[in-house]
Amino acid sequence: MNEIGYRIKCIRKENKQNQSQFAKSIGISQGNLSEIEKGNSNPSAETLISIRTQYNVNLNWLLTGVDSNDGDTYDDYYEEKLIEVFRNLNDYDKREIIEIALLKARLRTTD
């Protein structure tokens, strides 16, 4: 099994899905997923993007095994955690969080 196939298999197992479920969620056949996991073929760019989108996986980690936060740098733990959580929210919740943050910032400047 090649490394990228192994990482994809780990993502699938972490999400408690069988090959058929996982393959359907990323738009490929179960047979294709099986070949990728075994290391007999490589995933297409579209498949990698689908995995990244569907499972919020760091693309650099998926490709290389190294987690670089997709090039992001953070000032501290709180900023990193906020971004991590924010990325998993739906658009409505994201707008709400932005409004809360803006309100907090305005209140700080009036103190």
Backbone as CSV, one residue per row, in Angstrom:
resi,resn,N_x,N_y,N_z,CA_x,CA_y,CA_z,C_x,C_y,C_z
1,MET,0.846,-1.181,0.000,0.000,0.000,0.000,0.891,1.244,0.000
2,ASN,0.623,2.165,-0.941,1.409,3.389,-0.948,0.922,4.324,0.151
3,GLU,1.687,5.346,0.416,1.372,6.214,1.549,0.082,6.984,1.360
4,ILE,-0.163,7.522,0.176,-1.389,8.292,-0.027,-2.614,7.379,0.077
5,GLY,-2.501,6.176,-0.433,-3.588,5.200,-0.299,-3.861,4.874,1.153
6,TYR,-2.795,4.750,1.924,-2.940,4.474,3.355,-3.627,5.635,4.063
7,ARG,-3.235,6.872,3.733,-3.861,8.035,4.367,-5.340,8.127,4.004
8,ILE,-5.667,7.821,2.761,-7.070,7.840,2.349,-7.851,6.764,3.106
9,LYS,-7.264,5.600,3.253,-7.912,4.526,4.014,-8.126,4.964,5.462
10,CYS,-7.158,5.649,6.043,-7.284,6.144,7.425,-8.441,7.139,7.551
11,ILE,-8.570,8.019,6.563,-9.668,8.999,6.573,-11.008,8.252,6.526
12,ARG,-11.080,7.265,5.649,-12.314,6.474,5.524,-12.658,5.784,6.829
13,LYS,-11.677,5.114,7.430,-11.920,4.386,8.675,-12.242,5.336,9.828
14,GLU,-11.570,6.486,9.865,-11.848,7.479,10.904,-13.293,7.952,10.831
15,ASN,-13.849,7.971,9.628,-15.232,8.391,9.430,-16.208,7.218,9.458
16,LYS,-15.697,6.048,9.862,-16.498,4.839,10.045,-17.348,4.505,8.819
17,GLN,-16.692,4.516,7.666,-17.382,4.204,6.420,-16.731,3.006,5.754
18,ASN,-17.563,2.241,5.052,-16.992,1.171,4.244,-16.552,1.778,2.911
19,GLN,-15.885,0.986,2.102,-15.364,1.509,0.835,-16.473,2.043,-0.061
20,SER,-17.582,1.364,-0.081,-18.690,1.774,-0.941,-19.238,3.144,-0.536
21,GLN,-19.440,3.353,0.757,-19.959,4.632,1.261,-18.975,5.763,0.974
22,PHE,-17.717,5.523,1.296,-16.696,6.553,1.131,-16.525,6.904,-0.351
23,ALA,-16.460,5.879,-1.189,-16.291,6.101,-2.628,-17.441,6.949,-3.175
24,LYS,-18.652,6.622,-2.784,-19.811,7.386,-3.252,-19.711,8.846,-2.807
25,SER,-19.258,9.077,-1.571,-19.187,10.441,-1.040,-18.160,11.313,-1.772
26,ILE,-17.161,10.672,-2.386,-16.132,11.446,-3.099,-16.246,11.312,-4.622
27,GLY,-17.270,10.611,-5.071,-17.566,10.566,-6.497,-16.753,9.595,-7.332
28,ILE,-16.317,8.488,-6.725,-15.603,7.463,-7.493,-16.233,6.107,-7.211
29,SER,-15.842,5.095,-7.957,-16.376,3.751,-7.736,-15.650,3.082,-6.561
30,GLN,-16.309,2.095,-6.002,-15.699,1.338,-4.903,-14.454,0.622,-5.392
31,GLY,-14.492,0.113,-6.610,-13.324,-0.568,-7.176,-12.136,0.366,-7.323
32,ASN,-12.404,1.586,-7.767,-11.341,2.588,-7.907,-10.735,2.908,-6.540
33,LEU,-11.600,3.088,-5.536,-11.110,3.366,-4.180,-10.258,2.210,-3.674
34,SER,-10.692,1.006,-3.905,-9.936,-0.171,-3.482,-8.531,-0.173,-4.088
35,GLU,-8.444,0.119,-5.380,-7.141,0.167,-6.052,-6.251,1.287,-5.495
36,ILE,-6.856,2.422,-5.150,-6.091,3.534,-4.559,-5.567,3.136,-3.191
37,GLU,-6.443,2.563,-2.367,-6.035,2.164,-1.013,-4.938,1.097,-1.035
38,LYS,-4.975,0.208,-2.009,-3.953,-0.826,-2.133,-2.639,-0.280,-2.697
39,GLY,-2.688,0.911,-3.278,-1.490,1.483,-3.869,-1.290,1.092,-5.314
40,ASN,-2.302,0.492,-5.926,-2.204,0.070,-7.321,-2.497,1.206,-8.295
41,SER,-3.121,2.269,-7.813,-3.357,3.450,-8.650,-3.345,4.689,-7.760
42,ASN,-3.176,5.828,-8.397,-3.161,7.087,-7.667,-4.481,7.820,-7.870
43,PRO,-4.915,8.563,-6.864,-6.156,9.322,-7.021,-5.961,10.489,-7.981
44,SER,-7.028,10.843,-8.677,-6.978,12.006,-9.565,-7.002,13.282,-8.733
45,ALA,-6.681,14.386,-9.378,-6.755,15.684,-8.700,-8.175,15.938,-8.215
46,GLU,-9.164,15.575,-9.028,-10.566,15.768,-8.646,-10.908,14.967,-7.397
47,THR,-10.394,13.754,-7.315,-10.647,12.910,-6.150,-10.007,13.509,-4.902
48,LEU,-8.782,13.989,-5.038,-8.101,14.614,-3.895,-8.859,15.846,-3.409
49,ILE,-9.323,16.657,-4.338,-10.074,17.859,-3.976,-11.389,17.470,-3.302
50,SER,-12.026,16.438,-3.806,-13.270,15.970,-3.206,-13.046,15.484,-1.777
51,ILE,-11.975,14.748,-1.546,-11.660,14.280,-0.187,-11.391,15.472,0.719
52,ARG,-10.627,16.431,0.225,-10.317,17.624,1.005,-11.588,18.389,1.374
53,THR,-12.506,18.504,0.401,-13.753,19.238,0.617,-14.713,18.479,1.528
54,GLN,-14.927,17.212,1.245,-15.906,16.420,1.999,-15.477,16.128,3.437
55,TYR,-14.177,15.983,3.644,-13.698,15.535,4.960,-12.778,16.553,5.641
56,ASN,-12.694,17.758,5.092,-11.905,18.843,5.674,-10.493,18.380,6.023
57,VAL,-9.846,17.763,5.066,-8.509,17.212,5.246,-7.481,18.200,4.697
58,ASN,-6.384,18.350,5.391,-5.291,19.196,4.919,-4.708,18.554,3.656
59,LEU,-4.787,19.272,2.547,-4.344,18.731,1.261,-2.852,18.411,1.265
60,ASN,-2.052,19.253,1.900,-0.620,18.973,1.975,-0.364,17.661,2.727
61,TRP,-1.072,17.457,3.818,-0.925,16.202,4.569,-1.362,15.018,3.707
62,LEU,-2.484,15.183,3.010,-2.979,14.093,2.177,-1.952,13.692,1.120
63,LEU,-1.291,14.684,0.518,-0.319,14.409,-0.532,1.033,13.938,-0.005
64,THR,1.484,14.526,1.090,2.860,14.284,1.547,2.994,13.606,2.901
65,GLY,1.944,13.637,3.684,2.028,13.113,5.043,2.522,14.138,6.039
66,VAL,2.794,15.362,5.560,3.272,16.443,6.422,2.157,17.462,6.569
67,ASP,1.797,17.781,7.801,0.726,18.742,8.061,1.307,20.140,8.184
68,SER,1.063,20.964,7.166,1.609,22.321,7.198,0.518,23.369,7.283
69,ASN,-0.717,22.949,7.629,-1.849,23.876,7.697,-2.046,24.617,6.389
70,ASP,-1.796,23.944,5.265,-1.958,24.535,3.935,-1.251,25.878,3.820
71,GLY,-0.123,26.053,4.501,0.642,27.290,4.391,0.222,28.355,5.380
72,ASP,-0.818,28.088,6.168,-1.266,29.073,7.137,-0.297,29.153,8.309
73,THR,-0.136,30.347,8.833,0.626,30.526,10.067,-0.270,31.236,11.059
74,TYR,-0.101,30.943,12.307,-0.952,31.495,13.349,-0.094,32.158,14.416
75,ASP,-0.669,33.195,15.023,0.050,33.885,16.091,0.098,33.065,17.368
76,ASP,-0.971,32.304,17.640,-1.011,31.509,18.861,-2.035,30.386,18.732
77,TYR,-2.154,29.617,19.793,-3.061,28.473,19.824,-4.508,28.905,19.587
78,TYR,-4.924,30.013,20.199,-6.313,30.465,20.098,-6.690,30.803,18.652
79,GLU,-5.809,31.466,17.961,-6.069,31.811,16.562,-6.167,30.548,15.713
80,GLU,-5.262,29.623,15.928,-5.283,28.378,15.168,-6.572,27.603,15.432
81,LYS,-6.976,27.502,16.691,-8.187,26.772,17.059,-9.418,27.447,16.472
82,LEU,-9.468,28.783,16.528,-10.596,29.519,15.976,-10.747,29.249,14.476
83,ILE,-9.648,29.292,13.751,-9.686,29.040,12.309,-10.114,27.607,12.034
84,GLU,-9.592,26.672,12.794,-9.938,25.255,12.612,-11.438,25.037,12.792
85,VAL,-12.004,25.601,13.850,-13.434,25.448,14.119,-14.249,26.202,13.067
86,PHE,-13.837,27.415,12.742,-14.544,28.262,11.786,-14.703,27.564,10.439
87,ARG,-13.668,26.886,9.991,-13.708,26.212,8.687,-14.760,25.113,8.622
88,ASN,-15.177,24.608,9.766,-16.166,23.527,9.794,-17.598,24.029,9.920
89,LEU,-17.801,25.331,10.016,-19.141,25.892,10.158,-19.808,26.099,8.804
90,ASN,-21.131,26.158,8.826,-21.848,26.499,7.600,-21.778,28.017,7.399
91,ASP,-22.202,28.493,6.225,-22.079,29.917,5.897,-22.847,30.815,6.859
92,TYR,-24.035,30.396,7.277,-24.814,31.206,8.217,-24.050,31.400,9.528
93,ASP,-23.538,30.302,10.071,-22.799,30.376,11.335,-21.511,31.185,11.185
94,LYS,-20.848,31.077,10.033,-19.639,31.870,9.794,-19.952,33.362,9.836
95,ARG,-21.049,33.758,9.157,-21.426,35.182,9.181,-21.740,35.631,10.604
96,GLU,-22.411,34.788,11.362,-22.759,35.117,12.738,-21.498,35.302,13.596
97,ILE,-20.535,34.417,13.447,-19.275,34.523,14.196,-18.538,35.799,13.822
98,ILE,-18.530,36.155,12.548,-17.878,37.392,12.109,-18.545,38.598,12.763
99,GLU,-19.873,38.609,12.789,-20.595,39.718,13.421,-20.280,39.814,14.914
100,ILE,-20.211,38.690,15.587,-19.865,38.672,17.017,-18.464,39.229,17.231
101,ALA,-17.513,38.786,16.398,-16.133,39.265,16.523,-16.050,40.768,16.268
102,LEU,-16.777,41.257,15.262,-16.773,42.691,14.976,-17.376,43.483,16.136
103,LEU,-18.443,42.975,16.716,-19.059,43.632,17.871,-18.082,43.677,19.045
104,LYS,-17.432,42.563,19.326,-16.434,42.528,20.409,-15.320,43.533,20.153
105,ALA,-14.850,43.633,18.925,-13.780,44.574,18.589,-14.261,46.017,18.781
106,ARG,-15.491,46.309,18.369,-16.027,47.668,18.551,-16.161,48.009,20.023
107,LEU,-16.621,47.057,20.817,-16.769,47.292,22.260,-15.423,47.530,22.933
108,ARG,-14.388,46.855,22.471,-13.037,47.037,23.028,-12.501,48.430,22.753
109,THR,-12.800,48.955,21.575,-12.256,50.278,21.210,-12.983,51.401,21.933
110,THR,-14.179,51.125,22.476,-14.907,52.171,23.210,-14.607,52.137,24.697
111,ASP,-13.878,51.160,25.168,-13.530,51.063,26.610,-12.538,52.123,27.026
